[in-house]
Amino acid sequence: MPDIRFVVFDMDQVLYDYDHQTRLKLLEELTGRAAAEIDKAVWGGPHETAAEAGSPDTAEGYLAQYADLLGYPIDFETWADIRRRMMRARPDVLDLVRRLKPGADLALLTNNGMMLKAALPLCAPEVVEIFGEKAHVSAEFKARKPDPAVYLRLCEKYGYAPGESAFVDDNPANVAGAEKAGMTGHVYSAVDALLSFLRQHRLV
């Protein structure tokens, strides 16, 4: 069994509940545009996937594109507030992450654009508290999960070999991508199963 020194966590549906329908409802109330129409315009095309891979490469560029697709002049604070309201922290999982042994280095990797990176202190303060500067969106690495490149670039950034690194995500495809890169993977399903995985690797 490899000695794991670096543990990387996904954010949505692992550390937080994530409700896209809540976001659509809030955007509908804000803009007066039908939720289904918003969903198709903003998330139905290639733009969000491209943003998660680093295009646009700034929060300002992302927000301008988002406002154009939305058809409404949304500002940073409103975007961040809606993102915050569609999330709900999972205290049991967050507390488990806090319990990891001091010798284990931690990072976050979420498929998101640069706007979320800028908004993390408002949307997910627990993430900033736990991971600090190691809270990353995929856009920073110009690739998105499950492309093995994004995991390899993250490991390289902090000087860890994939073989001494673990990755936790609720999406099996994303975990498979990490394993293809050489990491040890865990598909998140429940906090008890995560605890068992961490114990198996002597991380708690």
C-alpha positions as CSV (number, residue, x, y, z in Angstrom):
1,M,0.0,0.0,0.0
2,P,1.5,3.4,-1.0
3,D,2.4,5.9,1.7
4,I,0.0,8.8,1.0
5,R,1.4,12.3,1.7
6,F,-0.9,14.5,-0.4
7,V,-4.7,14.3,-0.3
8,V,-6.8,16.2,-2.8
9,F,-10.6,16.7,-2.4
10,D,-13.3,17.7,-4.8
11,M,-15.7,20.4,-3.4
12,D,-19.3,20.0,-4.7
13,Q,-21.2,16.9,-3.5
14,V,-18.2,16.0,-1.3
15,L,-17.6,18.9,1.1
16,Y,-20.8,20.7,0.2
17,D,-24.3,19.9,-1.0
18,Y,-24.8,21.5,-4.4
19,D,-28.2,22.3,-5.9
20,H,-28.3,23.6,-9.5
21,Q,-32.1,24.0,-9.4
22,T,-31.7,26.5,-6.5
23,R,-29.3,28.5,-8.6
24,L,-31.7,28.5,-11.6
25,K,-34.6,29.6,-9.4
26,L,-32.6,32.5,-8.0
27,L,-31.4,33.5,-11.5
28,E,-35.0,33.4,-12.7
29,E,-36.1,35.7,-9.9
30,L,-33.2,38.0,-10.6
31,T,-33.6,38.3,-14.4
32,G,-37.2,37.5,-15.1
33,R,-36.0,34.9,-17.7
34,A,-37.3,31.3,-17.5
35,A,-35.1,28.9,-15.6
36,A,-35.0,26.4,-18.4
37,E,-34.0,29.1,-20.9
38,I,-31.2,30.2,-18.5
39,D,-30.0,26.7,-18.1
40,K,-29.7,26.2,-21.8
41,A,-28.1,29.5,-22.5
42,V,-25.5,29.4,-19.7
43,W,-24.8,25.7,-19.2
44,G,-26.2,24.1,-22.4
45,G,-23.3,25.1,-24.7
46,P,-19.5,24.8,-24.6
47,H,-18.8,27.9,-22.5
48,E,-18.8,26.4,-19.0
49,T,-16.6,23.5,-20.0
50,A,-14.2,25.8,-21.7
51,A,-14.2,28.1,-18.6
52,E,-13.3,25.1,-16.4
53,A,-10.3,24.5,-18.7
54,G,-9.1,28.0,-18.3
55,S,-10.9,30.1,-21.0
56,P,-11.6,32.8,-20.0
57,D,-8.6,33.0,-17.8
58,T,-9.7,35.7,-15.4
59,A,-12.6,36.2,-13.1
60,E,-13.5,39.4,-14.9
61,G,-13.5,37.6,-18.2
62,Y,-15.7,34.8,-16.9
63,L,-18.2,37.3,-15.3
64,A,-18.5,39.2,-18.6
65,Q,-19.1,36.1,-20.5
66,Y,-21.6,34.8,-17.9
67,A,-23.6,38.1,-18.0
68,D,-23.7,38.0,-21.8
69,L,-25.0,34.4,-21.8
70,L,-27.5,35.3,-19.0
71,G,-28.6,38.4,-20.8
72,Y,-28.4,40.4,-17.6
73,P,-25.7,42.6,-16.1
74,I,-24.9,40.5,-13.0
75,D,-22.1,41.8,-10.7
76,F,-19.5,39.9,-8.7
77,E,-21.3,40.2,-5.4
78,T,-24.6,38.9,-6.8
79,W,-22.9,36.0,-8.6
80,A,-21.1,35.0,-5.4
81,D,-24.3,35.3,-3.3
82,I,-26.2,33.0,-5.6
83,R,-23.4,30.5,-5.7
84,R,-23.3,30.6,-1.9
85,R,-27.0,30.1,-1.5
86,M,-27.0,27.0,-3.8
87,M,-24.4,25.3,-1.5
88,R,-24.7,23.9,1.9
89,A,-21.6,22.8,3.9
90,R,-21.4,19.2,5.1
91,P,-19.9,19.7,8.7
92,D,-19.2,16.0,9.2
93,V,-17.1,15.7,6.1
94,L,-15.3,19.0,6.7
95,D,-14.6,18.0,10.3
96,L,-13.1,14.7,9.0
97,V,-10.8,16.6,6.6
98,R,-9.7,18.8,9.5
99,R,-8.8,15.6,11.4
100,L,-6.3,14.3,8.9
101,K,-2.8,13.8,10.3
102,P,-0.6,16.8,10.4
103,G,1.9,15.1,8.1
104,A,-0.7,14.9,5.3
105,D,-0.7,17.8,2.9
106,L,-4.1,18.9,1.6
107,A,-5.5,20.5,-1.5
108,L,-8.8,21.1,-3.2
109,L,-9.5,20.7,-6.9
110,T,-12.9,21.6,-8.3
111,N,-14.0,21.8,-12.0
112,N,-14.7,25.5,-12.1
113,G,-13.7,28.7,-13.8
114,M,-11.7,31.6,-12.4
115,M,-14.8,33.4,-11.1
116,L,-15.3,30.7,-8.4
117,K,-11.6,31.0,-7.4
118,A,-12.1,34.7,-6.8
119,A,-15.4,34.1,-4.9
120,L,-14.3,31.2,-2.7
121,P,-14.0,33.4,0.5
122,L,-17.6,34.4,0.1
123,C,-19.0,31.1,-1.2
124,A,-17.0,28.6,0.7
125,P,-15.2,30.1,3.7
126,E,-14.6,26.6,5.2
127,V,-12.6,25.7,2.1
128,V,-10.4,28.8,2.5
129,E,-9.9,28.0,6.2
130,I,-8.9,24.3,5.6
131,F,-7.0,24.5,2.3
132,G,-5.8,28.1,2.1
133,E,-3.9,28.8,-1.0
134,K,-4.1,25.2,-2.0
135,A,-7.9,25.6,-2.8
136,H,-7.8,25.3,-6.6
137,V,-10.2,25.5,-9.5
138,S,-9.4,23.4,-12.6
139,A,-9.1,26.6,-14.8
140,E,-5.8,27.4,-13.0
141,F,-4.2,24.3,-14.6
142,K,-5.7,24.8,-18.2
143,A,-7.4,21.4,-18.0
144,R,-10.4,19.9,-16.3
145,K,-11.2,16.6,-14.6
146,P,-11.1,13.8,-15.7
147,D,-8.1,14.7,-17.9
148,P,-5.1,13.2,-16.2
149,A,-3.1,16.4,-17.0
150,V,-5.0,18.4,-14.4
151,Y,-4.0,15.9,-11.6
152,L,-0.4,15.7,-12.8
153,R,-0.1,19.5,-12.9
154,L,-1.5,19.8,-9.4
155,C,0.9,17.2,-8.0
156,E,3.8,18.8,-9.8
157,K,2.9,22.2,-8.4
158,Y,3.4,21.0,-4.8
159,G,6.3,18.5,-5.5
160,Y,4.4,15.2,-4.9
161,A,4.6,12.2,-7.1
162,P,1.1,10.9,-8.1
163,G,2.0,7.6,-6.4
164,E,2.1,9.3,-3.0
165,S,-1.1,11.3,-3.6
166,A,-4.8,10.5,-3.2
167,F,-7.9,12.0,-4.8
168,V,-11.5,12.0,-3.5
169,D,-14.4,12.9,-5.7
170,D,-18.1,11.9,-6.0
171,N,-17.8,11.4,-9.8
172,P,-16.4,8.0,-10.7
173,A,-15.1,9.3,-14.0
174,N,-13.0,12.0,-12.2
175,V,-11.6,9.4,-9.8
176,A,-10.7,7.1,-12.8
177,G,-8.9,10.1,-14.4
178,A,-6.8,10.5,-11.2
179,E,-6.0,6.8,-11.1
180,K,-4.9,7.0,-14.7
181,A,-2.5,9.8,-13.6
182,G,-1.2,7.4,-11.0
183,M,-3.0,8.6,-7.9
184,T,-4.9,6.5,-5.4
185,G,-8.6,7.2,-5.8
186,H,-11.8,7.1,-3.7
187,V,-15.3,7.6,-5.0
188,Y,-17.1,9.6,-2.3
189,S,-20.5,8.2,-1.3
190,A,-20.8,8.7,2.4
191,V,-18.7,10.1,5.3
192,D,-18.3,6.6,6.9
193,A,-16.8,5.2,3.7
194,L,-14.5,8.1,3.4
195,L,-13.3,7.6,7.0
196,S,-12.6,3.9,6.2
197,F,-10.6,4.9,3.1
198,L,-8.6,7.4,5.2
199,R,-8.0,4.9,8.0
200,Q,-6.9,2.3,5.4
201,H,-4.2,4.7,4.3
202,R,-3.3,5.7,7.9
203,L,-4.3,9.3,7.3
204,V,-6.5,9.6,10.4
